[in-house]
Amino acid sequence: MQLMTWNLGRLGSRFGLQFEPYNRRVMHSGLGRFLDKPLDLAVGLVEPDGQQRVLPFTMDSDHMGVEQFSNCEQFDRMNSITFRGYSERYRLRFEMNVHSVFYPQNELLSTMPAFYLELRVSPEKNFRNLEPVGPTPKEVELFIRVRRGDTQITAADGGLRLDYTVPLAPLDPWERPGESADRVAQAPVAQVHDRLVSLNPEAVPVPTGNGLTLKLPVTESSSGVKWRLVWASHCADPVLDIRHRGAVRPAWLRYTEHWADVDQVVDEALRTRDERLALSRRFEKLLEQAPLDAAERHLGHFSYQNFLCNTFWCTTAEPVSGLTPEGDAPPRGPDREWFSTWDGSCFYHGVVDVEYNASMFYFALWPRLLRLLIDQWADRIAPHTESGGAVVPHDLGFACSATDQACVNDMPVEENSNFLLLLETYAHWTGDVSRVTALADTVEALAEYLLWADGNRSGFPSRGLASAVRSESAALKIARKQTYYAIKRVAALRAAASLLARNHRAEAARRIEDRVEEDLQKIEEAAWLGDHYAVAADKSALDLFNLGAGEMPGWDAYSIFTGNAMLLPEMIGRPPLLDRDRLMLDCYRANVECKGRYGDGHTSHEPQNCRISQNLWRDMLARYLGIGGPGSAQDYWDLQVMSNTHAQNLGYTDTYIHNRLHNYPRGMVTLGYFLSTPKLMIDRLTPGGTGTYITVDPDRHSQQRWPLLPLADWQAGKIPVCVVHDDGRVTLEATTDPVVVRRSEEDPDSSVSGIEFIG
């Protein structure tokens, strides 16, 4: 595909590379995006007549005897990116692959701060019918050279060493001049050490000492002849101040519990290279079974790496000397573990509404990380005197200080609701009731606040309504009786009632359930407009800032937010709160009426003001509801391409030009394709304590293979797959839990031998 900015990251370990071909550089740092600097990466080959050809990541130019390859392009996979260019003069094809190994629930593999590089050169039979200037050589010289400001680069130990410092103050190039000056000036500095090591022993340093060179045979790409390298990084200094369980402590990157310095990282990366790459590539191939279209795949790969770039996995234990003699990690306890995610260019840690969308990563691949977040949020929940309840913080901190909420606006209805919905889904999805038991008082307090938030008993909250939605529509900002909030509130209250009932608090649960039923009826009566739910059930603009006394503009618009609270309950088999037929019609009509250039706007009143993650969230709900038709992933992908070509280098971008949400983690909702398309439902806490109930209900109109990621036994390498055959039959491969295949309503006579059907 076309060249565009592309990120690679490591889970929780911050080492990141942002390839920017149009700027002819790589943004690089062992502490990741926004803590990085430009790196000049000259990587390529020397043609037989001495001309150097390079990929577009260096400012070296013709007057230096350097020329870019022709027809540069790139190819992405989940864990890797390959850049390709051509020497048309000698009919050569050059490729560089950079692989960020990942395998679910394998911490040592997924957090190791290292990338694997592979360079190879192959013959090309033709290039646009151009006559070559000479025969294709049997062997060429490859090279890799790096330059980076304020960095000591030396050749040693069969490779390069890069030593540099990083001020612990993230910088966004879109910030206003001077906005971050004080933050940078006051920031502590961390020491970082990189090593770029060749596995091919024939590689030698270049005369300038800032690179390596190797003569490599020109062979077919299937030959296995490559220049293999490892690029590792290590920071042994604290990178965060966190408040955890009442105490403020420095926090180190968690990998320091396993590797004391960059040399230990390199040693393990080299020793386990083949095993790590085999697992990582297996994971890639597993996902590639799924029948996603090209735009869905690109979007998924792109947003996934941006999510990884934003993660922090830390420990409050000082670095140790590495692995034990037996090769095990040192013992650890939950009190010294920390996980959070920056919300991209905003730099807030662990934002609840951001993690609400990004939770598809946790539910699909790594639930334990969500449990860590739940505990960290719970540790910061504050009492609310007026309601007798409590409120969840918006975030866990800012930049490199995760000590307290940093956002100036509380969002109690929004975040209380998100927390309760995430907690309920986590418990039913995993069967882990420990957090439900430990947080029983907290759940009741959060519900008390949500009950109090409806100050006039209208079914619509009137207090605590600040939102993460940044919109030009007054109806979504300040209107009375906003439908989105009303539905999210009652969904969270239903979750709280269920959690309290499980904790034998029957009286509190019944009281909340009664309010849910009462408020749902009020919402249905006040907000339904015949083919959709209104943005706001109160059209009056009276006394709302300077809007006058007329109607609120956009109060009756179509909105993609109506079902925002419905996706997580669908995943655990809870029926929709709203009338199902109405909800489906609302979802369908909003998709028609809110259409913009890059997806649907928040409402039909503002179709160009879109948020991609919310579009994707709505799309996943639509799949669970059984709404078919072509998806809009190409529109979403178009925004990413536009935002990452020519002068734009924004990484995953959640919004159009209306605000500054770039290099953002919310796009991780794309993993929801693997849950919502086969309609995977998991409830490990079925009513009456009867155990686990898991179902799938895929579309049967075409052949498909869907890996059921949450059911995988990753350690054993056993991953169930839902298979739809050409005759509409559905079978399951490698199941680890009993799974029920639901009967398709459109094909009531379908049957699969040996598999139970329902519905």
C-alpha positions in Angstrom: 0.0 0.0 0.0 1.0 3.7 -0.1 3.6 5.0 2.3 2.2 6.6 5.5 3.2 7.2 9.0 3.2 4.0 11.0 3.8 3.2 14.7 5.3 0.2 16.4 5.1 -0.2 20.2 5.7 -2.6 23.0 3.1 -3.6 25.6 3.7 -1.4 28.7 7.4 -1.0 27.9 7.3 2.3 26.1 10.0 1.5 23.5 8.5 2.9 20.3 9.2 3.8 16.7 7.1 6.1 14.6 8.1 5.8 10.9 7.5 9.1 9.1 8.4 8.6 5.4 7.2 12.0 4.3 9.4 13.7 7.0 12.2 11.2 6.0 12.8 10.3 9.7 11.8 7.9 12.5 10.5 9.3 15.8 12.4 7.2 18.3 12.8 6.8 22.0 13.1 4.0 24.6 10.2 5.9 26.4 7.9 6.1 23.4 5.7 8.5 21.6 5.7 12.2 22.8 9.0 11.4 24.7 10.9 10.8 21.5 13.1 12.7 19.1 13.8 12.5 15.3 16.2 9.8 14.3 17.8 9.7 10.9 17.7 6.0 9.7 19.7 5.4 6.5 19.0 1.8 5.5 19.5 0.3 2.1 22.0 -1.1 -0.3 25.0 -0.1 -2.5 24.4 -0.7 -6.3 27.3 -2.2 -8.3 28.4 1.2 -9.6 28.6 2.7 -6.0 25.2 4.5 -5.9 23.6 4.1 -2.4 19.8 3.5 -2.4 17.8 4.0 0.8 14.3 3.8 2.2 12.7 7.2 2.9 13.7 7.6 6.5 16.9 9.6 6.1 17.7 13.2 5.0 20.8 11.9 3.1 20.4 13.1 -0.4 21.9 13.1 -3.9 24.8 15.4 -3.1 25.9 12.7 -0.5 25.7 10.0 -3.2 22.4 8.7 -1.7 19.2 8.2 -3.6 15.8 6.8 -2.5 14.6 3.5 -3.8 12.0 3.6 -6.5 8.3 2.7 -5.9 8.6 2.7 -2.1 5.7 1.0 -0.4 4.7 -0.8 2.8 2.8 -3.8 4.0 1.3 -4.2 7.5 0.5 -7.1 9.7 -0.7 -7.1 13.3 2.8 -7.2 14.9 5.0 -6.0 12.0 5.5 -3.6 9.2 7.5 -4.3 6.0 9.0 -1.5 3.8 9.9 -2.2 0.2 11.8 -0.4 -2.5 13.3 -1.1 -5.9 16.6 -0.5 -7.7 15.2 -0.3 -11.2 18.8 0.2 -12.5 19.8 -3.3 -11.5 16.4 -5.0 -11.0 16.7 -5.5 -7.2 14.0 -5.5 -4.6 15.0 -4.4 -1.1 12.8 -5.1 2.0 13.1 -4.2 5.7 10.7 -5.9 8.1 10.4 -4.6 11.7 8.6 -7.0 14.1 7.2 -6.1 17.5 6.6 -9.6 19.0 3.4 -10.1 20.9 1.6 -13.2 22.2 -1.4 -12.8 24.5 -0.8 -13.4 28.2 2.9 -14.0 27.8 4.3 -11.1 29.7 8.0 -11.8 29.2 7.6 -12.0 25.4 5.2 -9.1 25.0 6.9 -6.6 27.3 10.5 -7.2 26.3 11.8 -3.8 25.0 13.2 -4.9 21.7 12.3 -5.1 18.0 13.5 -7.7 15.5 14.7 -6.4 12.1 15.2 -8.3 9.0 16.7 -6.9 5.7 16.8 -8.9 2.5 17.5 -8.3 -1.2 15.9 -10.3 -4.0 16.1 -10.2 -7.8 13.3 -8.5 -9.7 12.5 -9.8 -13.2 11.2 -6.5 -14.6 10.5 -3.0 -13.5 8.0 -1.0 -15.6 9.8 -2.4 -18.8 12.8 -0.2 -18.1 16.1 -1.4 -19.4 18.6 -2.0 -16.5 22.0 -0.4 -16.7 23.7 -3.6 -15.8 23.1 -7.2 -14.8 21.5 -8.1 -11.5 24.4 -8.7 -9.1 24.9 -11.9 -7.2 25.8 -10.0 -4.0 25.3 -6.5 -2.7 26.4 -4.5 0.3 23.7 -3.6 2.7 24.0 -0.9 5.4 22.2 0.7 8.3 23.3 4.0 9.7 21.7 6.1 12.5 22.0 9.7 13.5 20.1 11.2 16.5 20.5 14.6 18.2 22.1 14.7 21.8 22.9 11.0 21.5 26.2 9.2 21.9 26.5 6.6 19.2 29.4 4.1 19.3 30.2 0.9 17.5 30.8 -2.0 20.0 30.1 -5.7 20.6 29.0 -6.5 17.0 26.6 -3.6 16.8 25.9 0.0 17.9 25.2 1.6 21.3 23.0 4.6 21.6 23.0 6.5 25.0 20.7 9.4 25.6 18.5 11.2 28.1 14.8 11.8 28.0 13.1 14.6 29.9 10.0 13.0 31.5 7.6 15.6 30.0 5.6 14.6 27.0 5.5 17.0 24.1 2.8 17.2 21.5 3.8 19.2 18.4 0.3 20.6 18.1 0.5 22.3 21.5 0.6 26.0 21.5 4.1 27.6 21.7 5.2 27.8 25.3 2.3 25.6 26.5 4.7 22.9 27.7 7.9 24.9 28.4 7.5 24.9 32.2 6.6 21.2 32.2 9.8 20.4 30.3 12.0 22.7 32.3 10.9 21.1 35.6 10.8 17.5 34.5 13.3 14.9 35.8 15.5 13.2 33.3 15.8 9.5 32.6 18.8 7.7 31.2 18.1 5.4 28.2 20.5 2.9 26.5 19.8 1.2 23.2 21.7 -1.5 21.4 21.4 -2.4 17.7 23.0 -5.8 17.2 23.6 -7.9 14.2 22.9 -11.7 14.3 25.0 -12.1 11.2 28.6 -12.1 12.4 30.0 -10.9 9.1 28.5 -7.4 9.8 31.1 -4.7 10.5 30.9 -1.1 11.6 30.9 1.7 9.0 34.0 4.0 9.1 32.0 6.8 10.7 31.1 4.5 13.7 27.3 5.1 13.5 26.3 2.2 11.4 26.8 -1.4 10.2 27.4 -2.9 6.8 27.1 -6.4 5.5 27.5 -8.1 2.1 24.5 -10.3 1.4 23.7 -12.7 -1.5 20.9 -11.6 -3.8 18.4 -14.5 -3.4 14.8 -15.3 -3.8 12.7 -14.0 -0.9 11.8 -17.6 0.0 15.4 -18.6 0.5 15.6 -17.5 4.1 18.8 -15.5 3.5 18.4 -12.3 5.5 20.4 -9.8 7.6 18.9 -10.3 11.1 19.2 -7.6 13.8 17.9 -6.8 17.2 17.2 -3.3 18.4 16.8 -3.2 22.1 16.3 -0.5 24.7 16.4 -0.2 28.5 15.7 2.5 31.1 16.5 1.7 34.7 15.3 5.0 36.1 11.8 5.7 37.5 9.4 6.9 34.7 6.3 7.6 36.8 5.2 8.9 40.1 2.1 7.0 41.1 -0.3 7.0 44.0 -1.3 3.5 44.8 -3.1 2.3 47.9 -2.7 5.7 49.5 1.1 6.2 49.0 2.9 8.1 46.3 5.8 6.1 45.0 8.2 6.2 42.1 7.5 3.5 39.5 9.9 1.8 37.1 9.0 0.1 33.9 8.0 -3.5 34.8 10.6 -5.1 32.5 13.3 -4.0 35.0 12.1 -6.9 37.2 13.3 -9.2 34.4 16.2 -7.4 32.8 18.6 -5.2 34.7 20.2 -3.5 31.7 20.1 -3.4 27.9 22.7 -6.1 27.6 20.5 -8.6 29.4 17.6 -7.6 27.0 19.8 -8.3 24.0 21.0 -11.6 25.4 17.5 -12.9 25.9 16.2 -11.4 22.6 19.0 -13.3 20.8 18.7 -16.5 22.7 14.9 -16.8 22.3 14.5 -15.1 18.9 13.1 -18.0 16.9 10.7 -19.0 19.6 9.4 -15.5 20.1 9.0 -14.8 16.4 7.2 -18.1 15.9 4.6 -17.4 18.6 4.2 -13.8 17.4 3.7 -14.8 13.8 1.3 -17.6 14.8 -0.8 -14.9 16.5 -0.7 -12.8 13.3 -1.8 -15.8 11.2 -4.5 -16.7 13.6 -6.1 -13.3 13.2 -5.6 -13.4 9.4 -8.1 -16.3 9.2 -10.9 -14.0 9.9 -12.7 -12.6 6.8 -12.1 -9.0 7.4 -11.8 -6.7 4.4 -8.7 -4.7 3.7 -9.8 -1.5 5.4 -10.8 -3.4 8.5 -7.4 -5.1 8.6 -5.4 -2.0 8.1 -7.5 -0.2 10.7 -7.1 -3.0 13.2 -3.3 -3.3 12.8 -2.8 0.5 12.9 -5.0 1.1 16.0 -3.5 -1.9 17.8 0.1 -0.6 17.6 -1.1 2.9 18.6 -2.7 1.3 21.7 0.5 -0.5 22.6 2.5 2.8 22.2 0.3 4.4 24.9 0.6 1.7 27.5 2.6 1.8 30.8 3.2 -1.4 32.7 5.2 -0.5 35.8 6.4 -1.7 39.2 7.1 0.2 42.4 9.9 -2.3 43.2 13.4 -1.1 42.5 15.1 -2.8 39.6 16.7 -6.1 40.4 19.5 -8.0 38.8 17.4 -9.9 36.3 16.2 -13.4 36.2 16.9 -16.0 38.8 19.5 -18.7 38.0 16.6 -21.0 37.2 15.4 -18.5 34.5 12.3 -17.3 36.4 11.2 -13.8 37.1 11.6 -12.6 40.7 8.6 -13.0 42.9 6.1 -10.1 42.8 3.0 -9.0 44.5 -0.1 -7.1 43.3 0.7 -4.1 45.5 3.7 -3.1 43.4 2.1 -3.5 40.0 0.7 -0.7 37.9 -0.9 -0.6 34.5 -2.3 2.5 32.7 -2.7 3.9 29.2 -2.1 7.5 28.1 -5.1 8.8 26.1 -2.7 9.8 23.3 -2.1 13.5 22.8 -4.0 14.4 26.0 -1.5 12.5 28.2 -4.1 11.5 30.8 -3.5 8.1 32.5 -6.2 5.5 32.7 -9.1 7.6 31.5 -12.2 5.6 32.3 -14.3 6.5 29.2 -11.2 5.8 27.0 -10.6 2.4 28.6 -14.3 1.7 28.2 -13.7 1.7 24.4 -10.3 0.1 24.5 -11.6 -2.7 26.7 -12.0 -4.8 23.6 -8.2 -5.5 24.0 -8.7 -6.7 27.6 -11.8 -8.8 26.9 -10.4 -10.3 23.8 -6.8 -10.9 24.9 -5.7 -9.9 28.4 -8.4 -9.6 31.1 -6.0 -9.3 34.0 -4.9 -5.9 32.8 -8.5 -4.7 33.1 -8.6 -6.0 36.6 -5.5 -3.9 37.5 -7.3 -0.8 36.1 -10.5 -1.6 38.0 -8.5 -1.8 41.3 -6.6 1.4 40.5 -9.8 3.3 39.8 -11.4 1.9 42.9 -8.5 3.1 45.0 -9.2 6.7 43.8 -13.0 6.6 44.1 -14.1 9.6 46.3 -17.2 9.9 48.6 -19.9 12.4 47.6 -21.5 13.9 50.6 -24.6 15.4 49.1 -25.8 12.1 47.5 -24.4 9.8 50.2 -22.7 8.0 47.4 -19.3 8.1 45.6 -17.8 9.2 42.3 -15.2 7.6 40.0 -12.3 9.8 38.9 -12.1 10.7 35.2 -8.4 9.7 35.1 -5.5 8.6 37.2 -3.1 11.5 36.4 -1.3 13.4 33.7 2.0 13.0 31.8 4.5 11.2 34.1 2.6 11.8 37.3 -0.2 9.4 38.1 -0.9 10.7 41.5 -4.4 12.1 41.2 -7.1 13.1 38.7 -5.7 15.7 36.3 -8.7 16.7 34.2 -10.4 19.8 35.7 -13.9 18.5 34.9 -15.5 15.7 36.9 -17.7 13.4 34.8 -19.5 11.4 37.5 -22.5 10.1 35.7 -20.4 9.1 32.7 -17.5 7.5 34.6 -19.6 5.9 37.4 -21.6 4.3 34.6 -18.5 3.2 32.7 -17.0 1.7 35.8 -20.1 -0.3 36.7 -20.6 -1.7 33.2 -16.9 -2.7 32.9 -17.0 -4.4 36.3 -20.1 -6.3 35.6 -18.8 -7.4 32.2 -15.4 -8.4 33.6 -17.0 -10.6 36.3 -19.3 -12.4 33.9 -16.8 -12.6 31.1 -14.0 -14.1 33.3 -15.9 -15.7 36.2 -13.7 -13.8 38.6 -16.0 -12.5 41.3 -13.2 -11.4 43.6 -13.6 -7.7 42.5 -17.4 -7.9 42.9 -17.0 -9.1 46.4 -14.3 -6.7 47.4 -16.0 -3.7 45.9 -19.6 -4.3 47.2 -19.7 -1.1 49.2 -18.2 0.8 46.3 -20.8 -0.5 43.9 -23.6 0.5 46.2 -22.1 4.0 46.7 -21.7 4.5 43.0 -25.3 3.5 42.4 -26.5 5.9 45.1 -24.9 8.8 43.2 -26.5 7.7 40.0 -29.9 7.6 41.7 -29.4 11.0 43.2 -28.2 12.4 39.8 -31.9 12.3 38.6 -32.8 15.2 40.7 -36.4 15.6 39.5 -37.3 11.9 39.0 -37.8 12.4 35.3 -35.7 9.3 34.4 -33.1 11.7 32.9 -30.1 12.8 35.1 -29.9 16.5 35.8 -26.6 16.5 37.8 -23.0 15.5 37.1 -23.4 15.7 33.3 -20.0 16.8 32.1 -18.9 14.5 29.2 -15.9 13.5 27.2 -17.9 14.3 24.0 -16.3 17.4 22.5 -19.0 18.6 20.1 -20.2 21.7 18.5 -23.8 20.6 19.1 -25.3 22.3 22.2 -27.8 19.4 22.4 -25.0 17.0 23.3 -23.4 19.5 25.6 -26.0 21.3 27.7 -29.5 20.2 26.7 -31.8 19.0 29.5 -32.9 15.4 29.5 -30.2 14.0 27.3 -31.1 10.5 26.2 -27.5 9.2 26.0 -26.9 9.9 29.7 -30.3 8.6 30.7 -29.8 5.2 29.0 -26.2 4.9 30.2 -27.3 5.6 33.7 -30.1 3.0 33.8 -27.8 0.4 32.2 -25.2 1.1 34.9 -27.9 0.9 37.6 -29.0 -2.4 36.2 -25.4 -3.6 36.4 -25.1 -2.4 40.0 -28.3 -4.2 41.0 -27.0 -7.4 39.5 -23.7 -7.1 41.3 -25.4 -6.3 44.6 -27.7 -9.2 44.3 -24.7 -11.5 43.9 -23.3 -10.0 47.1 -26.6 -10.9 48.9 -27.7 -7.3 49.2 -31.2 -8.1 48.0 -32.9 -5.1 49.4 -30.6 -2.6 47.8 -30.7 -4.6 44.5 -34.6 -4.5 44.5 -34.7 -0.8 45.2 -32.4 -0.1 42.3 -34.2 -2.5 40.0 -37.5 -0.7 40.7 -36.0 2.6 39.7 -34.5 1.1 36.5 -38.0 -0.2 35.4 -39.6 3.1 36.3 -37.0 5.2 34.5 -36.9 3.0 31.4 -40.6 3.6 30.9 -40.1 7.4 31.2 -37.2 7.3 28.7 -39.2 5.3 26.2 -42.2 7.6 26.5 -40.2 10.9 26.4 -37.4 10.2 23.9 -38.9 8.0 21.1 -39.8 10.0 18.0 -41.2 7.3 15.7 -38.0 6.1 14.0 -35.3 7.1 16.5 -34.6 8.3 20.0 -34.1 12.1 20.3 -30.8 13.5 21.4 -32.7 15.3 24.2 -36.2 14.8 25.4 -36.5 18.5 26.4 -36.4 20.8 23.4 -36.4 24.0 25.3 -33.2 26.2 25.3 -34.6 28.6 27.9 -31.9 29.8 30.4 -29.2 27.7 28.7 -26.4 30.2 28.2 -27.1 32.5 25.3 -29.4 30.3 23.3 -32.5 32.3 23.9 -35.9 30.9 24.7 -36.6 28.9 21.5 -35.9 25.3 20.7 -32.6 23.7 21.3 -30.9 23.2 17.9 -30.4 19.5 17.3 -32.6 18.2 20.1 -34.5 15.9 17.8 -31.5 14.8 15.7 -30.4 11.2 15.1 -27.5 10.1 17.2 -24.9 7.2 17.1 -24.7 7.4 21.0 -28.1 5.9 21.8 -26.8 2.4 22.3 -23.4 3.3 23.8 -24.3 1.4 27.0 -25.7 -1.7 25.3 -22.6 -3.4 23.8 -21.0 -4.7 27.0 -24.3 -6.2 28.3 -24.9 -7.8 24.9 -21.5 -9.5 25.2 -22.5 -11.3 28.5 -26.0 -12.1 27.2 -28.1 -9.5 29.0 -31.2 -8.4 27.0 -31.3 -4.8 25.7 -32.8 -2.3 28.1 -34.7 -0.5 25.3 -37.3 -2.1 23.1 -35.2 -4.2 20.8 -37.0 -3.3 17.6 -36.8 0.4 18.4 -33.1 0.1 19.2 -32.4 -1.7 15.9 -34.3 0.9 14.0 -32.6 3.8 15.8 -29.1 2.2 15.1 -30.0 1.8 11.4 -31.5 5.2 10.9 -28.6 7.0 12.7 -26.2 5.3 10.3 -28.2 6.7 7.4 -28.8 10.2 8.7 -25.4 11.0 10.4 -23.2 10.1 7.4 -20.1 12.2 7.0 -17.0 11.9 4.9 -15.1 9.8 7.4 -17.9 8.0 9.2 -21.0 9.1 11.1 -21.0 12.4 13.0 -22.1 12.4 16.7 -25.6 13.4 15.4 -27.3 14.2 12.2 -27.1 17.9 13.2 -23.3 17.7 12.8 -22.4 14.9 10.4 -18.8 16.0 9.9 -18.0 16.0 13.6 -17.1 12.3 14.0 -15.3 10.1 16.4 -14.1 6.9 14.9 -14.0 4.9 18.1 -17.7 5.6 18.8 -18.6 4.7 15.2 -16.8 1.4 15.7 -18.5 0.8 19.1 -21.9 1.4 17.4 -20.9 -1.0 14.6 -20.1 -3.7 17.1 -23.4 -3.3 18.8 -25.1 -3.4 15.4 -23.5 -6.8 14.7 -24.7 -8.2 18.0 -28.2 -6.9 17.2 -28.1 -8.7 13.9 -28.1 -5.6 11.7 -26.4 -6.6 8.4 -25.2 -4.6 5.4 -21.8 -3.2 4.4 -19.6 -1.6 7.0 -18.0 1.8 7.0 -14.4 0.8 7.8 -13.2 2.3 4.5 -14.4 5.7 5.7 -12.6 5.3 9.0 -9.5 4.1 7.3 -9.6 7.1 4.9 -9.3 9.4 7.9 -6.2 7.5 9.1 -4.6 7.7 5.6 -5.4 11.4 5.3 -4.0 12.0 8.8 -0.7 10.2 8.1 0.4 11.2 4.7 2.3 14.3 3.4 2.5 16.9 6.2 0.3 14.8 8.6 2.0 12.4 11.1 -0.7 11.9 13.6 -0.8 8.1 14.2 -4.3 6.7 15.0 -6.6 9.7 14.8 -10.0 9.5 16.4 -11.5 12.7 15.2 -11.4 15.0 12.2 -10.0 18.5 12.5 -12.4 19.6 15.2 -10.0 18.7 18.0 -6.6 17.1 18.9 -7.1 13.4 19.5 -4.1 11.7 17.8 -1.8 8.9 18.5 -4.8 7.7 20.4 -5.7 4.4 22.1 -9.5 4.3 21.6 -9.2 2.7 18.2 -8.4 -0.6 20.0 -12.2 -1.2 19.8 -11.4 -2.8 16.4 -10.6 -6.0 18.3 -14.4 -6.1 18.8 -14.7 -7.4 15.2 -13.5 -10.7 16.6 -16.2 -10.7 19.2 -19.2 -9.1 17.5 -19.1 -10.7 14.1 -19.4 -14.3 15.4 -21.7 -12.8 18.1 -19.6 -14.4 20.9 -21.5 -14.2 24.2 -19.8 -15.4 27.4 -21.4 -15.6 30.8 -19.5 -17.5 33.4 -21.8 -16.5 36.2 -25.2 -17.8 35.0 -28.3 -17.2 37.1 -28.6 -19.8 39.8 -24.9 -20.6 39.8 -25.3 -23.2 37.0 -21.9 -22.3 35.6 -20.6 -21.1 32.2 -22.8 -20.4 29.2 -21.1 -19.5 26.0 -22.8 -19.0 22.6 -21.9 -18.0 19.0 -24.3 -17.0 16.3 -22.4 -16.0 13.1 -23.8 -14.9 9.8 -24.3 -18.1 7.7 -24.3 -16.5 4.2 -20.6 -17.1 3.4 -17.7 -19.2 4.5 -15.8 -17.9 7.5 -13.3 -18.7 10.2 -13.4 -16.7 13.4 -10.8 -17.4 16.1 -12.6 -17.2 19.4 -9.9 -15.2 21.2 -11.3 -15.0 24.7 -11.7 -18.8 24.9 -8.1 -19.5 24.0 -5.7 -21.4 26.2 -2.7 -19.3 25.1 -0.1 -21.2 27.1 -1.2 -24.5 25.6 -1.6 -23.0 22.2 -5.2 -24.1 21.9 -7.4 -21.5 20.2 -11.0 -22.4 19.4 -12.3 -21.4 15.9 -15.8 -20.9 14.8 -16.2 -22.2 11.2 -19.0 -21.4 8.8 -19.1 -23.8 5.9 -20.3 -23.1 2.4 -23.6 -24.9 3.1 -24.3 -22.7 6.2 -23.2 -25.4 8.7 -21.4 -24.1 11.8 -18.7 -26.2 13.5 -16.2 -25.5 16.2 -12.6 -26.4 16.2 -10.3 -26.9 19.3 -13.0 -25.9 21.8 -11.8 -25.3 25.4 -15.2 -24.6 26.9 -18.7 -26.0 25.9 -20.0 -23.6 23.3 -23.6 -23.4 22.1 -24.2 -22.5 18.4 -27.4 -20.5 18.3 -29.9 -21.4 15.6 -30.2 -18.7 13.0 -33.6 -17.2 12.9 -33.4 -16.9 9.2 -32.6 -20.6 8.8 -34.7 -22.4 11.4 -34.1 -25.8 9.8 -30.3 -25.6 9.9 -28.6 -28.2 12.0 -25.1 -29.3 12.9 -24.5 -32.8 14.2 -23.4 -33.0 17.8 -23.9 -29.3 18.6 -26.8 -28.0 20.7 -28.9 -25.2 19.3 -31.1 -22.7 21.0 -33.5 -20.0 20.0 
